[in-house]
Amino acid sequence: MDKSDERRGGDAGTRPMIGVSVEPHEREVAEEFFQLFKTAWEFAREGTAYDVLVATVPISSAFQARLTIVFSAPAADALRAESYIHYRGRAIAMHGPVTSFPSSSITLALLDGKEPVVQGRRSGDNKYVDVGYNLFMEVRQLLLKGQSIANAAVPALDLHIDLLRSLILGAGLPLVEIPPAPSGYRYITCLSHDIDHPVMRNHRFDSTMVGFVYRATIGTLSDVIKKRRPAKELWKNLWATLSLPLVHLHLIDDPWLKFDRFLEIERDLGATYFVIPTPGDPGRNPHEPVPAVRASSYRLSQIKDPIARITSAGAELGLHGLNAWLDENDASAELALVAPFSAQSEYGIRMHWLYFDEGSPRRLENVGLKYDSSIGYNETIGYRAGTTQVYRPFGAKSLLELPLHVMDTAMFFTGFLNLRRDEAMEQIETMLQHARESGGVVTINWHDRSLFAERHWGEFYVELVARLKQDSPWFPTIANAVKWFRSRREAAFVWNAENRSLLLKCAECPPEIPGMVLRTHRPKANAWSNTVFTLDNIEVVDQPVNPSIEVNVLV
């Protein structure tokens, strides 16, 4: 037995890795899952012994492991109308069939809060765990279709990762991983802005101006009476309404053409601005009629100077696409209209109104876009893909998706959540708590006109940015956040058969992004006793990774 095996308390010849055995159609999903749960793994090889074997298929004697975890769902007709797995105080909505094990003593995860979905047994030194659902079926649904609005508040995919981690550690086995947070930070925050209506003078008697006048007068008065807004905002909005003729006569400054205010609020922080390529075009949608109000009215030349100021201050320009999600030719044309306004060599996109379908990642990638940030909700805030992590959407080879989590209009519009300011901050605080525990990105979208009349959400945004700063997260542009996750994806745990060691190999990080951390979980004692799990007494050691050298991983 060599010294590394002594440290792990195992037999020489066992790889300190996870072997994965799945159906052929599940391999792509498994690969993406283990990019998010960035640990030492490989598709299982017959005759190779592993610390852990994770499977969705029956296991033959050709596979060996100290701990075997089988995720196996019952027949599809056993699916309940609505099933939830309760784990760590959260209810994870299940998209596939689930079975429970009423006699199990492992209460780590419970079906509908009652019956265990995990059972364990042991045979000699080997341990076996059955989980009553197909993990990769759930992951596929989350990354391909996403969660319903009703389940938006639950980071389901992140919890599935944590459950697998808990099963391994609870069985007394060590684990290494690269957590989804840069060295020196607990999580990442991306501040972004959709530039939809930056010029008030472009709107005279259209629906945008009618909506403005209504919300500035009757809508604000109603909110003040209900004590949802302070009275000072009513007087500000009444003045904004009465001064409209002065704006259109160029006698006073355009009150919307001031999104340089974001530069003051976000001083020394990264930010991304998504601009619409063409005015007067509501776009197309083959699935439903497109409302005329989706069209914007500004020309990029009208905001050329503000764009120059924000990009010279270090902000990033992105495409706020209209038809790019639907057609490659449109995507290419839209990108060509935006590119001359910045010296950037690479661009990302967020679709206007978050239009997207399963073919969008491939289309966007084919025209050279590096990332998308459209996967979120118009109506609420939360985790549409169930995660705070950047991931590769199915159908793409290199394009990455940075999910959108918090949007101003979703929180405050009457037709959506219609939250009071304190209620909105409370919901965001819950999301920040998850980010502090699990890492990843919290992506914020604050529209250009939201700082001013009639919305007056600027004071809340100032408070939000100040609250985020208290946690000292990394504040990159979206492009740099994606670069960091791309570097993490390129890192690899490699088994060196010659000297029987596990190595971590990392690519050189670009200078504009921080490094990574190698995290080692070491249970201080064998935690498995009569198939009862315990997550106590686990030592966690974080080691900053120097990408220029190979790291010998000691587990």
C-alpha positions as CSV (number, residue, x, y, z in Angstrom):
1,M,0.0,0.0,0.0
2,D,1.5,3.4,-1.0
3,K,1.2,6.4,1.3
4,S,-1.7,8.0,-0.6
5,D,-3.7,4.9,-0.1
6,E,-2.7,4.8,3.6
7,R,-4.1,8.4,3.9
8,R,-7.4,7.3,2.4
9,G,-7.5,4.1,4.5
10,G,-8.1,2.0,1.3
11,D,-6.6,-0.7,-0.8
12,A,-3.8,-0.1,-3.1
13,G,-5.1,-0.1,-6.7
14,T,-8.3,1.9,-6.0
15,R,-8.5,5.2,-7.8
16,P,-9.6,8.1,-5.6
17,M,-12.1,9.1,-8.2
18,I,-15.8,8.7,-9.1
19,G,-16.5,6.1,-11.8
20,V,-19.8,6.9,-13.7
21,S,-21.8,4.2,-15.5
22,V,-24.9,5.4,-17.4
23,E,-26.9,4.7,-20.5
24,P,-25.4,6.0,-23.8
25,H,-28.0,8.7,-24.1
26,E,-27.2,10.0,-20.6
27,R,-23.5,10.5,-21.2
28,E,-23.8,14.1,-22.4
29,V,-25.9,15.0,-19.4
30,A,-23.4,13.2,-17.0
31,E,-20.5,15.1,-18.6
32,E,-22.2,18.5,-18.0
33,F,-23.2,17.5,-14.4
34,F,-19.6,16.8,-13.6
35,Q,-18.5,20.1,-15.1
36,L,-20.8,21.7,-12.4
37,F,-19.8,19.3,-9.7
38,K,-16.1,19.7,-10.6
39,T,-14.6,16.7,-9.0
40,A,-12.3,13.8,-10.0
41,W,-14.4,11.4,-12.2
42,E,-14.4,9.4,-15.4
43,F,-16.7,7.1,-17.2
44,A,-16.3,3.8,-15.4
45,R,-14.0,1.2,-16.9
46,E,-14.5,-2.5,-16.4
47,G,-11.9,-4.0,-14.1
48,T,-11.0,-0.7,-12.5
49,A,-11.7,-0.1,-8.8
50,Y,-13.0,3.3,-7.7
51,D,-13.6,5.0,-4.4
52,V,-17.1,5.8,-5.6
53,L,-19.2,4.3,-8.5
54,V,-22.3,6.4,-9.6
55,A,-24.7,4.5,-11.8
56,T,-28.1,4.6,-13.4
57,V,-27.8,1.1,-14.8
58,P,-27.5,-2.3,-13.2
59,I,-24.0,-2.9,-11.9
60,S,-22.1,-6.0,-12.9
61,S,-19.3,-7.7,-11.1
62,A,-16.9,-6.1,-13.6
63,F,-17.2,-2.9,-11.7
64,Q,-15.7,-2.4,-8.2
65,A,-16.0,0.4,-5.7
66,R,-15.9,1.1,-2.0
67,L,-19.2,3.0,-2.3
68,T,-21.7,2.3,-5.1
69,I,-24.6,4.8,-5.6
70,V,-27.3,3.7,-7.9
71,F,-29.8,6.4,-9.0
72,S,-32.7,4.3,-10.3
73,A,-36.3,5.6,-11.0
74,P,-39.3,3.3,-11.0
75,A,-41.4,2.7,-14.1
76,A,-42.8,6.0,-15.6
77,D,-46.4,5.0,-14.7
78,A,-45.4,5.2,-11.0
79,L,-44.9,9.0,-11.4
80,R,-47.1,11.0,-9.1
81,A,-48.9,14.1,-10.3
82,E,-46.5,16.2,-8.3
83,S,-43.5,14.9,-6.4
84,Y,-41.1,16.8,-4.2
85,I,-37.8,15.7,-2.6
86,H,-37.3,17.5,0.7
87,Y,-33.6,18.1,1.3
88,R,-31.9,20.6,3.6
89,G,-35.1,22.4,4.2
90,R,-35.9,22.9,0.5
91,A,-38.5,21.1,-1.6
92,I,-37.0,20.0,-4.9
93,A,-39.7,19.5,-7.6
94,M,-39.1,16.2,-9.4
95,H,-39.7,15.9,-13.2
96,G,-39.4,12.1,-13.5
97,P,-40.7,9.1,-11.5
98,V,-39.6,8.7,-7.9
99,T,-39.7,5.8,-5.5
100,S,-39.2,5.8,-1.7
101,F,-37.8,3.3,0.8
102,P,-40.1,3.4,3.9
103,S,-37.9,1.1,5.9
104,S,-34.7,3.0,5.3
105,S,-33.1,4.7,8.3
106,I,-31.3,7.3,6.0
107,T,-33.5,10.4,6.3
108,L,-31.2,12.7,4.4
109,A,-33.8,13.2,1.6
110,L,-37.5,12.5,1.9
111,L,-40.2,12.1,-0.7
112,D,-42.9,14.7,0.0
113,G,-41.3,15.2,3.4
114,K,-42.2,11.8,4.7
115,E,-40.5,8.7,3.3
116,P,-36.8,8.3,2.6
117,V,-35.6,8.2,-1.0
118,V,-32.2,6.8,0.0
119,Q,-31.5,3.4,1.4
120,G,-28.1,1.9,2.2
121,R,-26.5,-1.5,2.9
122,R,-23.1,-2.9,3.2
123,S,-21.3,-6.1,2.2
124,G,-18.0,-6.6,4.0
125,D,-16.0,-3.4,3.4
126,N,-18.2,-2.3,0.5
127,K,-21.1,0.1,0.8
128,Y,-24.2,0.4,-1.4
129,V,-26.7,3.2,-1.7
130,D,-29.9,3.2,-3.7
131,V,-31.5,6.6,-4.6
132,G,-35.1,6.5,-5.8
133,Y,-34.8,8.7,-8.9
134,N,-32.7,9.1,-12.0
135,L,-30.3,12.0,-11.3
136,F,-29.4,12.6,-14.9
137,M,-33.0,12.7,-16.0
138,E,-33.6,15.5,-13.5
139,V,-30.5,17.4,-14.6
140,R,-31.5,17.1,-18.3
141,Q,-34.9,18.6,-17.6
142,L,-33.4,21.4,-15.6
143,L,-30.9,22.4,-18.2
144,L,-33.1,21.9,-21.2
145,K,-36.6,22.9,-20.1
146,G,-36.0,24.6,-16.7
147,Q,-38.2,24.9,-13.7
148,S,-41.8,26.2,-13.6
149,I,-42.4,29.6,-12.0
150,A,-43.9,27.9,-9.0
151,N,-40.5,26.3,-8.2
152,A,-38.4,29.3,-9.2
153,A,-37.1,29.9,-5.7
154,V,-35.4,26.5,-5.3
155,P,-31.8,26.0,-6.7
156,A,-32.7,22.4,-7.6
157,L,-29.6,21.5,-9.6
158,D,-27.3,22.9,-7.0
159,L,-29.1,20.8,-4.4
160,H,-28.8,17.7,-6.5
161,I,-25.0,18.3,-6.6
162,D,-25.0,18.8,-2.8
163,L,-27.0,15.6,-2.2
164,L,-24.5,13.5,-4.1
165,R,-21.6,15.2,-2.2
166,S,-23.4,14.4,1.0
167,L,-23.9,10.8,0.1
168,I,-20.2,10.4,-0.5
169,L,-19.0,12.2,2.6
170,G,-21.7,10.7,4.7
171,A,-20.4,7.3,3.8
172,G,-17.0,8.3,5.2
173,L,-15.1,8.8,1.9
174,P,-13.0,11.8,1.1
175,L,-13.7,14.1,-1.9
176,V,-11.8,16.7,-3.9
177,E,-13.4,19.4,-6.0
178,I,-13.0,22.9,-7.5
179,P,-15.8,24.9,-6.0
180,P,-17.6,27.4,-8.3
181,A,-16.1,30.5,-6.7
182,P,-12.8,32.1,-7.5
183,S,-9.9,32.1,-5.0
184,G,-10.5,34.8,-2.4
185,Y,-14.3,35.1,-3.0
186,R,-17.4,33.2,-1.8
187,Y,-19.4,33.9,-5.0
188,I,-19.6,36.1,-8.1
189,T,-22.0,39.0,-8.8
190,C,-22.7,40.1,-12.4
191,L,-24.4,43.5,-12.7
192,S,-26.2,43.9,-16.1
193,H,-28.5,46.4,-17.8
194,D,-31.0,45.9,-20.6
195,I,-31.1,49.1,-22.6
196,D,-34.7,49.2,-23.8
197,H,-35.9,52.8,-23.6
198,P,-33.0,55.2,-23.1
199,V,-34.5,58.2,-25.0
200,M,-37.8,59.7,-23.7
201,R,-38.1,62.1,-26.7
202,N,-38.6,59.1,-29.0
203,H,-42.0,58.5,-27.3
204,R,-44.9,60.9,-27.8
205,F,-48.2,59.2,-28.0
206,D,-47.1,55.5,-28.2
207,S,-47.9,52.7,-25.7
208,T,-44.7,53.4,-23.8
209,M,-45.6,57.0,-23.1
210,V,-49.2,56.1,-22.3
211,G,-48.0,53.6,-19.8
212,F,-45.5,56.1,-18.3
213,V,-48.3,58.7,-17.7
214,Y,-50.7,56.2,-16.2
215,R,-48.1,54.7,-13.8
216,A,-46.7,58.2,-12.9
217,T,-50.1,59.4,-11.9
218,I,-52.9,57.0,-11.1
219,G,-50.6,54.1,-10.5
220,T,-48.3,56.0,-8.2
221,L,-51.2,57.5,-6.3
222,S,-52.6,54.1,-5.7
223,D,-49.3,52.8,-4.4
224,V,-48.9,55.7,-2.0
225,I,-52.4,55.2,-0.6
226,K,-51.6,51.5,-0.1
227,K,-48.3,52.6,1.5
228,R,-46.3,50.7,-1.1
229,R,-44.3,53.8,-2.2
230,P,-43.3,57.0,-0.4
231,A,-45.3,60.2,-1.0
232,K,-42.2,62.0,-2.4
233,E,-42.3,59.7,-5.4
234,L,-45.8,60.9,-6.3
235,W,-44.7,64.5,-6.4
236,K,-41.6,63.6,-8.5
237,N,-43.8,61.6,-10.9
238,L,-46.4,64.4,-11.2
239,W,-43.6,66.8,-12.1
240,A,-42.2,64.3,-14.6
241,T,-45.6,64.1,-16.2
242,L,-46.1,67.9,-16.4
243,S,-42.6,68.5,-17.8
244,L,-43.1,66.2,-20.8
245,P,-43.7,69.1,-23.2
246,L,-40.5,70.7,-22.0
247,V,-38.6,67.5,-22.7
248,H,-39.9,67.3,-26.2
249,L,-39.2,70.9,-26.9
250,H,-35.6,70.3,-25.8
251,L,-36.0,72.9,-23.0
252,I,-34.8,70.5,-20.3
253,D,-32.6,67.4,-20.5
254,D,-34.1,64.1,-21.4
255,P,-34.6,62.4,-18.1
256,W,-34.0,58.9,-19.4
257,L,-30.9,59.6,-21.3
258,K,-28.9,59.5,-18.1
259,F,-27.9,55.9,-17.6
260,D,-24.4,57.2,-16.9
261,R,-25.8,57.2,-13.4
262,F,-25.0,53.5,-13.3
263,L,-21.3,54.4,-13.6
264,E,-21.5,56.4,-10.3
265,I,-23.3,53.6,-8.5
266,E,-21.1,50.8,-9.9
267,R,-17.7,52.7,-9.6
268,D,-14.9,50.2,-9.9
269,L,-17.3,47.3,-10.5
270,G,-17.8,45.3,-13.7
271,A,-21.1,45.7,-15.6
272,T,-22.6,44.6,-18.8
273,Y,-25.0,46.6,-21.0
274,F,-27.1,44.9,-23.6
275,V,-28.3,47.1,-26.5
276,I,-31.0,46.6,-29.0
277,P,-29.7,46.6,-32.6
278,T,-32.6,48.2,-34.5
279,P,-35.6,50.4,-33.7
280,G,-39.2,49.7,-34.6
281,D,-38.9,46.0,-34.9
282,P,-40.8,43.8,-32.4
283,G,-39.2,40.7,-33.8
284,R,-40.7,37.3,-34.7
285,N,-41.9,34.3,-32.8
286,P,-43.3,31.3,-34.6
287,H,-45.0,30.0,-31.5
288,E,-47.2,33.0,-30.7
289,P,-47.9,36.6,-31.8
290,V,-45.4,39.2,-30.9
291,P,-46.8,42.3,-29.3
292,A,-46.0,45.5,-31.0
293,V,-44.8,46.9,-27.6
294,R,-41.7,44.6,-27.8
295,A,-40.2,47.0,-30.4
296,S,-37.9,49.6,-29.1
297,S,-37.6,53.1,-30.6
298,Y,-34.0,54.2,-30.2
299,R,-31.1,54.1,-32.7
300,L,-27.7,53.1,-31.5
301,S,-26.3,56.3,-32.8
302,Q,-28.5,58.2,-30.3
303,I,-26.6,56.6,-27.4
304,K,-23.2,56.5,-29.0
305,D,-21.6,58.9,-26.4
306,P,-23.0,57.1,-23.3
307,I,-21.8,53.8,-24.8
308,A,-18.3,55.2,-25.3
309,R,-18.3,56.5,-21.7
310,I,-19.4,53.2,-20.1
311,T,-17.1,51.0,-22.2
312,S,-14.1,53.3,-21.5
313,A,-14.9,52.9,-17.8
314,G,-14.4,49.1,-18.2
315,A,-18.0,48.0,-18.8
316,E,-18.9,45.5,-21.5
317,L,-21.3,45.9,-24.4
318,G,-23.6,43.0,-25.3
319,L,-26.3,42.3,-27.9
320,H,-29.9,42.6,-26.7
321,G,-31.2,40.4,-29.5
322,L,-34.5,40.5,-31.3
323,N,-34.5,37.5,-33.7
324,A,-31.0,36.1,-33.1
325,W,-32.5,33.3,-31.0
326,L,-34.5,32.2,-34.0
327,D,-32.4,32.7,-37.1
328,E,-28.6,32.6,-37.7
329,N,-28.8,35.2,-40.5
330,D,-30.6,37.6,-38.1
331,A,-28.2,36.9,-35.4
332,S,-25.2,37.7,-37.6
333,A,-26.9,40.9,-38.9
334,E,-27.8,42.1,-35.3
335,L,-24.3,41.5,-34.1
336,A,-22.8,43.4,-37.0
337,L,-24.9,46.4,-36.1
338,V,-23.7,46.4,-32.4
339,A,-20.0,45.6,-33.0
340,P,-19.0,49.0,-34.4
341,F,-19.9,50.7,-31.1
342,S,-17.2,48.9,-29.1
343,A,-13.6,47.8,-29.5
344,Q,-14.4,44.4,-28.1
345,S,-13.3,41.3,-30.0
346,E,-15.9,39.0,-28.5
347,Y,-19.6,39.5,-27.7
348,G,-22.4,37.9,-25.7
349,I,-26.1,38.1,-25.9
350,R,-29.3,38.4,-23.8
351,M,-32.5,38.1,-25.8
352,H,-35.1,40.9,-25.5
353,W,-38.0,39.6,-23.4
354,L,-35.8,36.4,-22.9
355,Y,-37.1,34.7,-26.1
356,F,-35.3,31.3,-26.5
357,D,-35.8,27.8,-27.6
358,E,-33.8,24.5,-27.7
359,G,-32.1,25.4,-31.0
360,S,-31.0,28.9,-29.9
361,P,-27.6,27.9,-28.4
362,R,-26.4,26.3,-31.6
363,R,-27.6,29.3,-33.7
364,L,-25.9,31.8,-31.4
365,E,-22.7,29.9,-31.2
366,N,-22.6,29.5,-35.0
367,V,-22.3,33.3,-35.5
368,G,-19.5,33.6,-33.0
369,L,-21.3,34.7,-29.8
370,K,-19.4,33.5,-26.7
371,Y,-22.2,33.4,-24.1
372,D,-25.9,33.8,-23.6
373,S,-27.6,35.2,-20.5
374,S,-31.3,34.7,-21.4
375,I,-32.2,31.8,-19.1
376,G,-34.3,33.5,-16.4
377,Y,-37.9,34.5,-15.8
378,N,-39.8,37.6,-16.9
379,E,-42.5,37.1,-14.2
380,T,-40.5,36.2,-11.1
381,I,-36.9,35.9,-9.8
382,G,-35.0,32.7,-9.1
383,Y,-33.3,29.8,-10.7
384,R,-34.9,28.8,-14.0
385,A,-32.1,26.3,-14.7
386,G,-31.9,25.4,-11.0
387,T,-28.3,26.7,-10.6
388,T,-26.1,29.7,-10.0
389,Q,-23.4,28.2,-12.2
390,V,-22.4,28.9,-15.8
391,Y,-23.2,25.8,-17.9
392,R,-23.0,24.6,-21.5
393,P,-26.5,24.3,-22.9
394,F,-27.3,21.2,-24.9
395,G,-26.8,21.7,-28.6
396,A,-23.8,24.0,-28.1
397,K,-20.1,23.0,-28.2
398,S,-18.5,26.1,-26.8
399,L,-21.1,28.7,-26.1
400,L,-21.9,29.0,-22.3
401,E,-25.0,30.1,-20.5
402,L,-24.9,32.5,-17.5
403,P,-28.4,32.3,-16.0
404,L,-30.3,35.4,-15.0
405,H,-31.6,35.4,-11.4
406,V,-32.9,38.9,-10.4
407,M,-34.7,41.4,-12.6
408,D,-36.2,44.7,-11.5
409,T,-39.4,44.5,-13.5
410,A,-40.1,41.0,-12.3
411,M,-40.0,42.2,-8.7
412,F,-41.8,45.4,-8.9
413,F,-44.3,45.4,-11.8
414,T,-47.9,45.1,-10.8
415,G,-48.6,42.3,-13.2
416,F,-45.7,40.2,-11.9
417,L,-44.5,39.9,-8.2
418,N,-45.5,43.4,-7.3
419,L,-43.2,43.4,-4.2
420,R,-42.7,46.1,-1.7
421,R,-39.0,47.2,-1.5
422,D,-38.5,45.3,1.8
423,E,-40.1,42.1,0.4
424,A,-37.8,42.3,-2.6
425,M,-34.7,42.6,-0.5
426,E,-35.8,39.7,1.7
427,Q,-36.1,37.5,-1.3
428,I,-32.7,38.6,-2.7
429,E,-31.2,37.9,0.8
430,T,-32.3,34.3,0.6
431,M,-30.5,34.0,-2.8
432,L,-27.4,35.6,-1.4
433,Q,-27.3,33.1,1.4
434,H,-27.4,30.3,-1.1
435,A,-24.6,31.9,-3.0
436,R,-22.5,32.3,0.1
437,E,-22.9,28.5,0.8
438,S,-22.7,27.1,-2.8
439,G,-20.7,29.7,-4.8
440,G,-21.7,30.5,-8.4
441,V,-23.0,33.7,-9.8
442,V,-25.9,36.0,-8.8
443,T,-26.9,37.8,-12.0
444,I,-28.8,41.1,-11.6
445,N,-30.6,42.9,-14.4
446,W,-31.6,46.5,-13.9
447,H,-33.2,48.3,-16.9
448,D,-31.9,51.7,-18.0
449,R,-35.0,53.7,-17.2
450,S,-35.5,52.0,-13.8
451,L,-33.4,54.6,-11.9
452,F,-35.7,57.5,-12.8
453,A,-39.4,58.6,-13.1
454,E,-41.8,56.9,-13.1
455,R,-40.2,53.8,-11.6
456,H,-37.8,55.3,-9.1
457,W,-36.1,52.0,-8.4
458,G,-32.7,53.8,-8.3
459,E,-32.7,54.1,-4.5
460,F,-33.4,50.4,-4.1
461,Y,-30.6,49.6,-6.6
462,V,-28.1,51.7,-4.6
463,E,-29.1,49.8,-1.5
464,L,-28.8,46.5,-3.4
465,V,-25.3,47.2,-4.6
466,A,-24.2,48.3,-1.2
467,R,-25.7,45.1,0.3
468,L,-23.8,43.0,-2.3
469,K,-20.5,44.8,-1.4
470,Q,-20.9,43.7,2.2
471,D,-20.3,40.1,1.0
472,S,-17.2,41.2,-1.0
473,P,-18.0,39.0,-4.0
474,W,-16.1,39.3,-7.3
475,F,-17.9,41.8,-9.6
476,P,-16.8,41.0,-13.1
477,T,-18.4,41.8,-16.5
478,I,-20.4,38.8,-17.7
479,A,-17.7,38.1,-20.3
480,N,-15.0,37.8,-17.5
481,A,-17.3,35.6,-15.3
482,V,-17.8,33.3,-18.3
483,K,-14.0,33.2,-18.9
484,W,-13.5,32.1,-15.3
485,F,-16.0,29.3,-15.6
486,R,-14.4,28.3,-18.9
487,S,-11.0,28.0,-17.2
488,R,-12.6,25.9,-14.5
489,R,-14.1,23.7,-17.1
490,E,-10.7,23.2,-18.7
491,A,-9.2,22.1,-15.4
492,A,-8.9,18.3,-15.2
493,F,-8.2,15.7,-12.6
494,V,-6.0,13.1,-14.2
495,W,-5.0,9.7,-12.8
496,N,-1.3,8.9,-13.3
497,A,-1.2,5.2,-13.5
498,E,2.6,5.1,-13.5
499,N,3.1,6.4,-9.9
500,R,-0.5,5.9,-8.9
501,S,-1.3,9.5,-8.1
502,L,-4.1,11.9,-8.9
503,L,-3.1,15.2,-10.5
504,L,-4.9,18.4,-11.1
505,K,-4.0,20.1,-14.4
506,C,-5.1,23.7,-15.0
507,A,-4.8,26.0,-18.0
508,E,-3.2,29.4,-17.5
509,C,-5.8,31.9,-16.3
510,P,-6.2,35.1,-18.3
511,P,-4.8,38.1,-16.2
512,E,-8.2,39.7,-15.8
513,I,-9.7,36.8,-13.8
514,P,-8.7,35.4,-10.4
515,G,-7.5,31.9,-9.8
516,M,-9.3,28.8,-8.5
517,V,-9.3,26.7,-5.3
518,L,-8.8,23.0,-4.8
519,R,-11.1,21.9,-2.0
520,T,-10.5,18.7,-0.1
521,H,-13.2,17.1,2.1
522,R,-11.8,14.6,4.6
523,P,-14.1,12.8,7.0
524,K,-12.2,12.5,10.3
525,A,-13.6,9.0,10.9
526,N,-15.5,6.4,9.0
527,A,-19.0,8.0,9.3
528,W,-20.9,4.9,8.2
529,S,-22.5,2.9,11.0
530,N,-25.4,0.6,10.4
531,T,-26.1,2.6,7.2
532,V,-26.8,5.8,9.1
533,F,-25.2,8.9,7.5
534,T,-23.5,11.6,9.4
535,L,-22.0,14.8,8.0
536,D,-20.3,15.8,11.2
537,N,-16.5,15.9,11.7
538,I,-15.6,16.6,8.1
539,E,-12.4,18.6,7.6
540,V,-12.5,21.0,4.7
541,V,-9.2,22.3,3.3
542,D,-9.0,25.0,0.6
543,Q,-5.8,25.4,-1.4
544,P,-5.4,28.1,-4.0
545,V,-4.3,26.6,-7.3
546,N,-1.4,27.8,-9.3
547,P,-2.3,27.1,-12.9
548,S,1.3,27.0,-14.1
549,I,2.0,23.7,-12.2
550,E,0.4,20.3,-11.8
551,V,-1.0,19.8,-8.3
552,N,-0.6,16.4,-6.7
553,V,-4.0,15.8,-5.1
554,L,-3.8,14.2,-1.6
555,V,-7.1,12.7,-0.6
